[in-house]
Amino acid sequence: MDYVNCTLCPRACGADRTAGERGFCGCPDTALVAKTMLHRWEEPALSGSGGSGAVFFGGCTLGCVYCQNRAISAAPTGTSMDSAALRRLFEDLIARGAENIDLVTPTQYLPTILPALTPKLSVPVVYNCGGYESVQTVAALEGLVDIYLPDMKYADDALAASLSGVTDYFATAGAAIRAMAEQVGPPQWQGDQLTRGVIIRHLILPGHIENSLKVLDWISDTFAPGQVLVSLMRQYTPMPGLAAPFDRPVTQEEYDGVLSWMYLNGLDGFTQEDSSADTAFIPDF
């Protein structure tokens, strides 16, 4: 894994980032850390009492028009760090009480991040991503990542193309998430804290509950009962300039319909209150 002829994400654009080429993500050949925090708004099984040790990386391999982290994802921003600096950052978060190290949108910087994860940290490592990953990249994470936290955003590739700029999201994310689950196995716990496993996040989009129902069907059809956890998110917060129906939050009726489908499919995991759809929960970048 390196920054030459970059194939870190499924776009496989081939940019030589060591020569100043930036490719789709626009990222350089060193990690950009936009923010670190003890994040208390992740799923309870991750945040615990100490908070998740979140490290937000600048840039992204997707291009979601509704992204809440757009301030750091659309144009890569942050402090440049090498592997040694990242390791010190992780250890500082752990010393401050972090329940885990939560790598947020890390894929574009894996050549810098992976050396920082060796030797093994004293807390679980969470890989928090948009789901649009290659199976080869997931394989490279074996033994270094304990908990995968991918999105499964779309079962509708036309929706993925219009909102995130990818035409092969469903099949690509599906293969990657299956590889994640095979790699780390079913959820493992220490008390109320998840120490290993996969939590599949799905953000309900206003006006598109059919997409959500199909995503939940896919999870139910793909994984054995208890093999993965689901986080059903209603925190969609309209960003400026979006047209209907994306200019409004998810309604109670929409959320209740998808939540009922989750339960009918026998899926376990996490849900959100309507108060989660608030800009107050977006980190201050």
N, C-alpha and C positions, 0 to 999 in steps of 0.2 A: 504494500500500500504506500503510494507516494503521490506527490503533487505533479509529477511529470505525466503527460498524456492522461489526464484525470478521468477516472471511471468510478469515482467514489459513490456516486448516485446513479440511478437507472438512466439518467439522460446521457451518461457516458460521452460527454461533449469532447473529450480528448484535449482539453486546454493544457498547455504547459504553464502551470501557475508559477513555476520557478523562474520562468522567463518573462513574467509580467502579464501573461495571458490570464483572463479572468473567467471565461466561459459563462454559462447561464447564471450561476450563483453570484458572480461578481466578486468572489472572495480571493484573498491573497494566499500565499504559501506559508502562513503562520496563523495561529488561532487568534481570533478577535473576541475578547470577553467583554460583553456589553454590560453585564450586571451580575452580581452575586448577592445571595440573600438566604436567610433562614425562612424558607417559604412555608407558610402555615395554611395555604389555601389549596394545596394538592389534596388528593384523596386521603382520608383519615389514616388508612393503612400505610401511607408514606410519610405524612407530616408528623404524626404522633405528637408527643409533647414538646419535642425539641425543634421541630420544623425540618423540612427537607432542605438539604444543602444545595440549593439551585444555582447552577452556573449557566447563564444565558449567553449563547454564542451569537455573534452578529452574522447576518446573512441567512439564506435558506435555499433549499433546492426546489421548493415549490414556489408558487406565486399567487397565493390565495388573496383575492381582492378584499376579503372580509377580515384579514388577519389582525388580531388584537395587538400583536407585537410588531406591527408594521414599522414603527419608529426605528427598529434595529434590524428588521428582516429585509425590507425593500432595498435599502442601501446599506451594505455591511458596515457596521460601526462597532467600536469597542477598543479596548486596550490590547495591543499586540503582546502575546505571551508565547514563550517556547515551552517545551515539555517540563523542564525543571520548575519554571514559574507556575505552571498549572499544578504540579504536584504540591508545591507549597500552598497554593490556594486551597486545594482539596483538604490538606491536613489542617489548615487554619479553620475551615468550616467545621471539620470534625471536632476540633478542640473547642469550638463554640457551642457544641451540642447537637450538630446535625445528625439526624437519624440515618441519612444516606447521602450519597453524592448524586445529584440529579442533573444529568447532562442534557440541557435543553437545546434542541436543534444542533446536534454535534456533527452530523455526517460529513459536512464539507471540510472538517478539520481533523479527521481521524488520524492522519499521519503524525500530527502533533499530540493528540489526546492519548492514543494508545500507549506510548511509552510512559506517560504520566500515571497509568493505572498499574504499573509494575514497580515494586512488588505489590501484592494484593492489599487493598485498603482495609481498614478495620471495620468498615460499615459497608452495606450493600451499595453497588453502583446501579443507578437507574438510567436507562437509555430512553429518553423522552423525545419522540420523533413524530413526523407526520405520516408515517406508515409507508411512504413511497421510498422504499429501500430495495437494494439488490440482494439476492440470496447470497452472493459472494461476499458482500460486505457484512452481512449477519454472521456468516461463517468465521470471518476474521475476528469477531468479537467474542468467540467462545472462550470461556474461562475468565473473561475480564468483566462481563456484564452479568449481573444477578437478576435484575428485574427489567423487563421490557415494558415500555409505556407508549405503544404506538397508537396513532389515530387509525381508524378505518372510516375515512370521510365519506366515501362514495361507493355505491354499487352501480351508479349510472355514469358511464364514461363521458357522455355528452355534458353532463353537469360538471364533471371534473375538468373537462376541457375549457368550459366557459368561466369557471370560478378559480381554477388553480393552474391552468395552462398545461395540463397533461392529458393525453388521449388514451393512455393505457393504465390508468390508476388502479382500477379494480383488480385486474389479474396480477399486476406487479405487487401491489400491497398485500394481496391475498397470499401470494407465494412467500413473501418475506415474513408475514406474521405466522404462517404455518411453520417456517423454519425457526423463528424465535421460540415458539411453543415446544417444538421438538428439542431444541437446544437446552432450555432451562427446566422443562418439565412442569408439572402442576404446581399450584401455589404452595409455598411453605411459609410457616408463621413462627414468630417468637412472640407469644402473647398476642396483642392486637396489631403487631407490626409485621408487614409482609417482608420476608427476607429473600424470596426467590419466586419467580413466576412471571406471568404476563397479565397485564391489565389492558384491555382494548378500549380505547376511548372512542366515543362517537358523539359528535356535536350535531344536534338537531338544527336544521336550517329552516327558517320560516318559509312556509308555502311548499315544502318538499318533504312531507312526512313519508311519502312512498319510498323515497330513497332510504330513509331511516329504517323502514320496515324490511326492506330488502337486505340492508346491512345486518340487521339482527337475525334474519333468516339464514344468511350466510354463516354467521358465527355459530348458530345452533346446528346447522347441517355439517359444519366442518370439524367442530371440536366435541369431544365426549363431555358429558356433564361433569362440571368441576375442573376441567382441564385449563380453562382460562377464566378470568374475571372480566366484567364489563363495567365501564364507567359511562353512564348515559348523561350527557351534558346538555343543560338548557341555558348555558351562559352566553349564547350568541348575543353580541352587543353590536348594534348597527354602527358602522364606520361612516364618516362623512362622504357624501357624494354617491352612495349606492342607490340604485333604482329599486322599485317595488319588485318582489316582496322583501328584498334584503334590507330595506330601510326601516324595519320594525323588529322588535323582539319576537321570540316564539310565544305563541299564545298558550294559555292554560289548556285549552282543548287539544292543541297539537301535542303538547308534552304528555298529557294524560293518555292520548291514543298510542303514542310510541311506548310509553312506560308499560301500558297494559300488554302490548305485544312482547315486550321484553319478558314479562312475567309468564305469559302464555308459552313462550319458548323455553321456559325453565332456566333462564340465565341468571346467574348470581353476580352481585357487584355493588356499584355505588350509583346514587342518584343525586340530583341537585334541587335546591329550593329555587323559587322564582327570583329571589333576591340576588342570586348569583349573576344575573344579567345586569351588571352595573359596572361602569367604568372604574369604580373604586377598587375593583378586584384586579384591574390591569396594573402590573408593576410599573412604577415610575421610572422610565428609562432616561 
